[in-house]
Amino acid sequence: MYFLSTRGNNEKITASQAIIKGLSSDKGLYVPSSFKDLSSELKKLVDLDYKELAYVILKEFLTDYSEKELRYCIESAYDEKFDTEKIAPISKVGENYVLELYHGPTCAFKDMALTIMPYLLKTAIKKNNLQEEVVILTATSGDTGKAALEGFSDVDKIKIVVFFPENGVSSIQKLQMKTTKGKNTCVVGINGNFDDAQTGVKNIFSDKEFNNDLRQKGYILSSANSINIGRLTPQVVYYFYSYLQLVKENEITLGEKINFVVPTGNFGNILACYYAKQMGLPVNKFICASNDNNVLYDFFKTGVYDKNRDLILTTSPSMDILISSNLERLLFEISDRDSKKVNKLINDLNTKGVYKIDENMKANLSSFYGEYALEDTVDKTIKDVFDKYKYLIDTHTAVAYSCYEKYIKETNDSSKTVIVSTASPYKFSKDVLSSLSDVDSNLDDFDIINKLSDLSHTQIPGPIKELKSLEIKHNTTCEKDELKSEILKFLGK
């Protein structure tokens, strides 16, 4: 297995090299050279625990890691940092299934990959005899930032800089990032939105002069965003695991096709599901759930991707995105890996803010279904699900749940369906609580959290409960064109 760029610069590199680099030198994203078909092996995988299954899946992608190295990374990641041995348990809610991906140290699905990625990167640095220090550069819409900071805190030979939209994340997300410990961590709020942060970070990766300057000072840049293949491939595991759990519990038969509903922003999570299908997982439909920022809904309906619209700040901030970076990897696959087509589309996006795929590419999207949920529907869904099932969901999961309800009405599809739950309701406690009852404006964040716990009879996750006693370590803000100077300031150069 080797990795190549979506933009076709003929570079073929190993998994460990791709994890170190993050982004290809032609600004493309690394994709695997092929996908191993595991469909004939599914029966043997049913009884594996999460760690054993992770090894089976990841060894097909990370072929230059030895068994010892890969097992070390997996064992180090999926341990008592998670509050359940299952790592990614499924709850049955009515006739549907909810895949809970928020049982890790930062209570969001990003933990599923960002607990293992530091070990993958540390191993890659050693394998490739890298002399420079690696600087992880990350833009976050809320969850990636804290999960990356937590994972990379005080890891030898690695520093991490996280940029987030100062007014575009929840108060708990912000507090999680600002209280991060670790001498190698830097957190900066930018006066702009997530797309500004992501574009700024991408521009830094492609700035040859700045990168050469850093290399002379002993640093190279890498990424913890899902543009990094080391972030994306571990996410494939939980789609296989959820399917196999349903088989094991006799909820579905082996080989039966199911749907996955994924709340989607940067497109990495749903792309990992697509990769799972490429590897033989029996998936019927990928239901791509958007909030008011429904650029992906329009794309799946029309074949036109148009970012020329205002970004709307919602109660599901991790989805407040107009430029879905990982969609480029899907474009590569649905164009039959035609990098010339991909280059033209991305160039159109960069110059005009819009592109249109051809009929052949559109036909290759038949497994995808786009839907979106507006704010008042999200609010109502949280209450309806709790009243009916006494099951508490966060705002992003409510987007997915609502989109699935609309999908059923439109299609009458009776396939069993997994709704992917990406965050603990306690990360968005004010919005969740206000969906269930009136919220006194005098309550602070922790009063709200306690009230939500009392009302719902659910436990406050440990990592959120401890926030109250943590000291603020990071209080820097900057303009969206000042990212480079903040990096240099942090590095002391």
Secondary structure, DSSP 8 states (H G I E B T S, - for coil): --EEETT-----B-HHHHHHH-S-TTS--EEES-----GGGHHHHTT--HHHHHHHHHHHH-TTS-HHHHHHHHHHHSSTTSSSTTSS-EEEETTEEEEE---STTSBTTHHHHTTHHHHHHHHHHHTT--SEEEEEEE-SSHHHHHHHHHHTT-TTEEEEEEEETTSS-HHHHHHHHT---TTEEEEEEES-HHHHHHHHHHHHT-HHHHHHHHHTTEEEE--STTSHHHHHHHHHHHHHHHHHHHHTTSS-TT--EEEEEE-SSSHHHHHHHHHHHTT--EEEEEEEE-S--HHHHHHHHSEEE--S-----S-GGG--S--TTHHHHHHHHTTS-HHHHHHHHHHHHHHSEEE--HHHHHTTTTEEEEE--HHHHHHHHHHHHHHH-----HHHHHHHHHHHHHHHHH---S-EEEEE-B-GGGGHHHHHHHHS---TT--HHHHHHHHHHHHT----HHHHGGGG------EEEETT-HHHHHHHHHT-
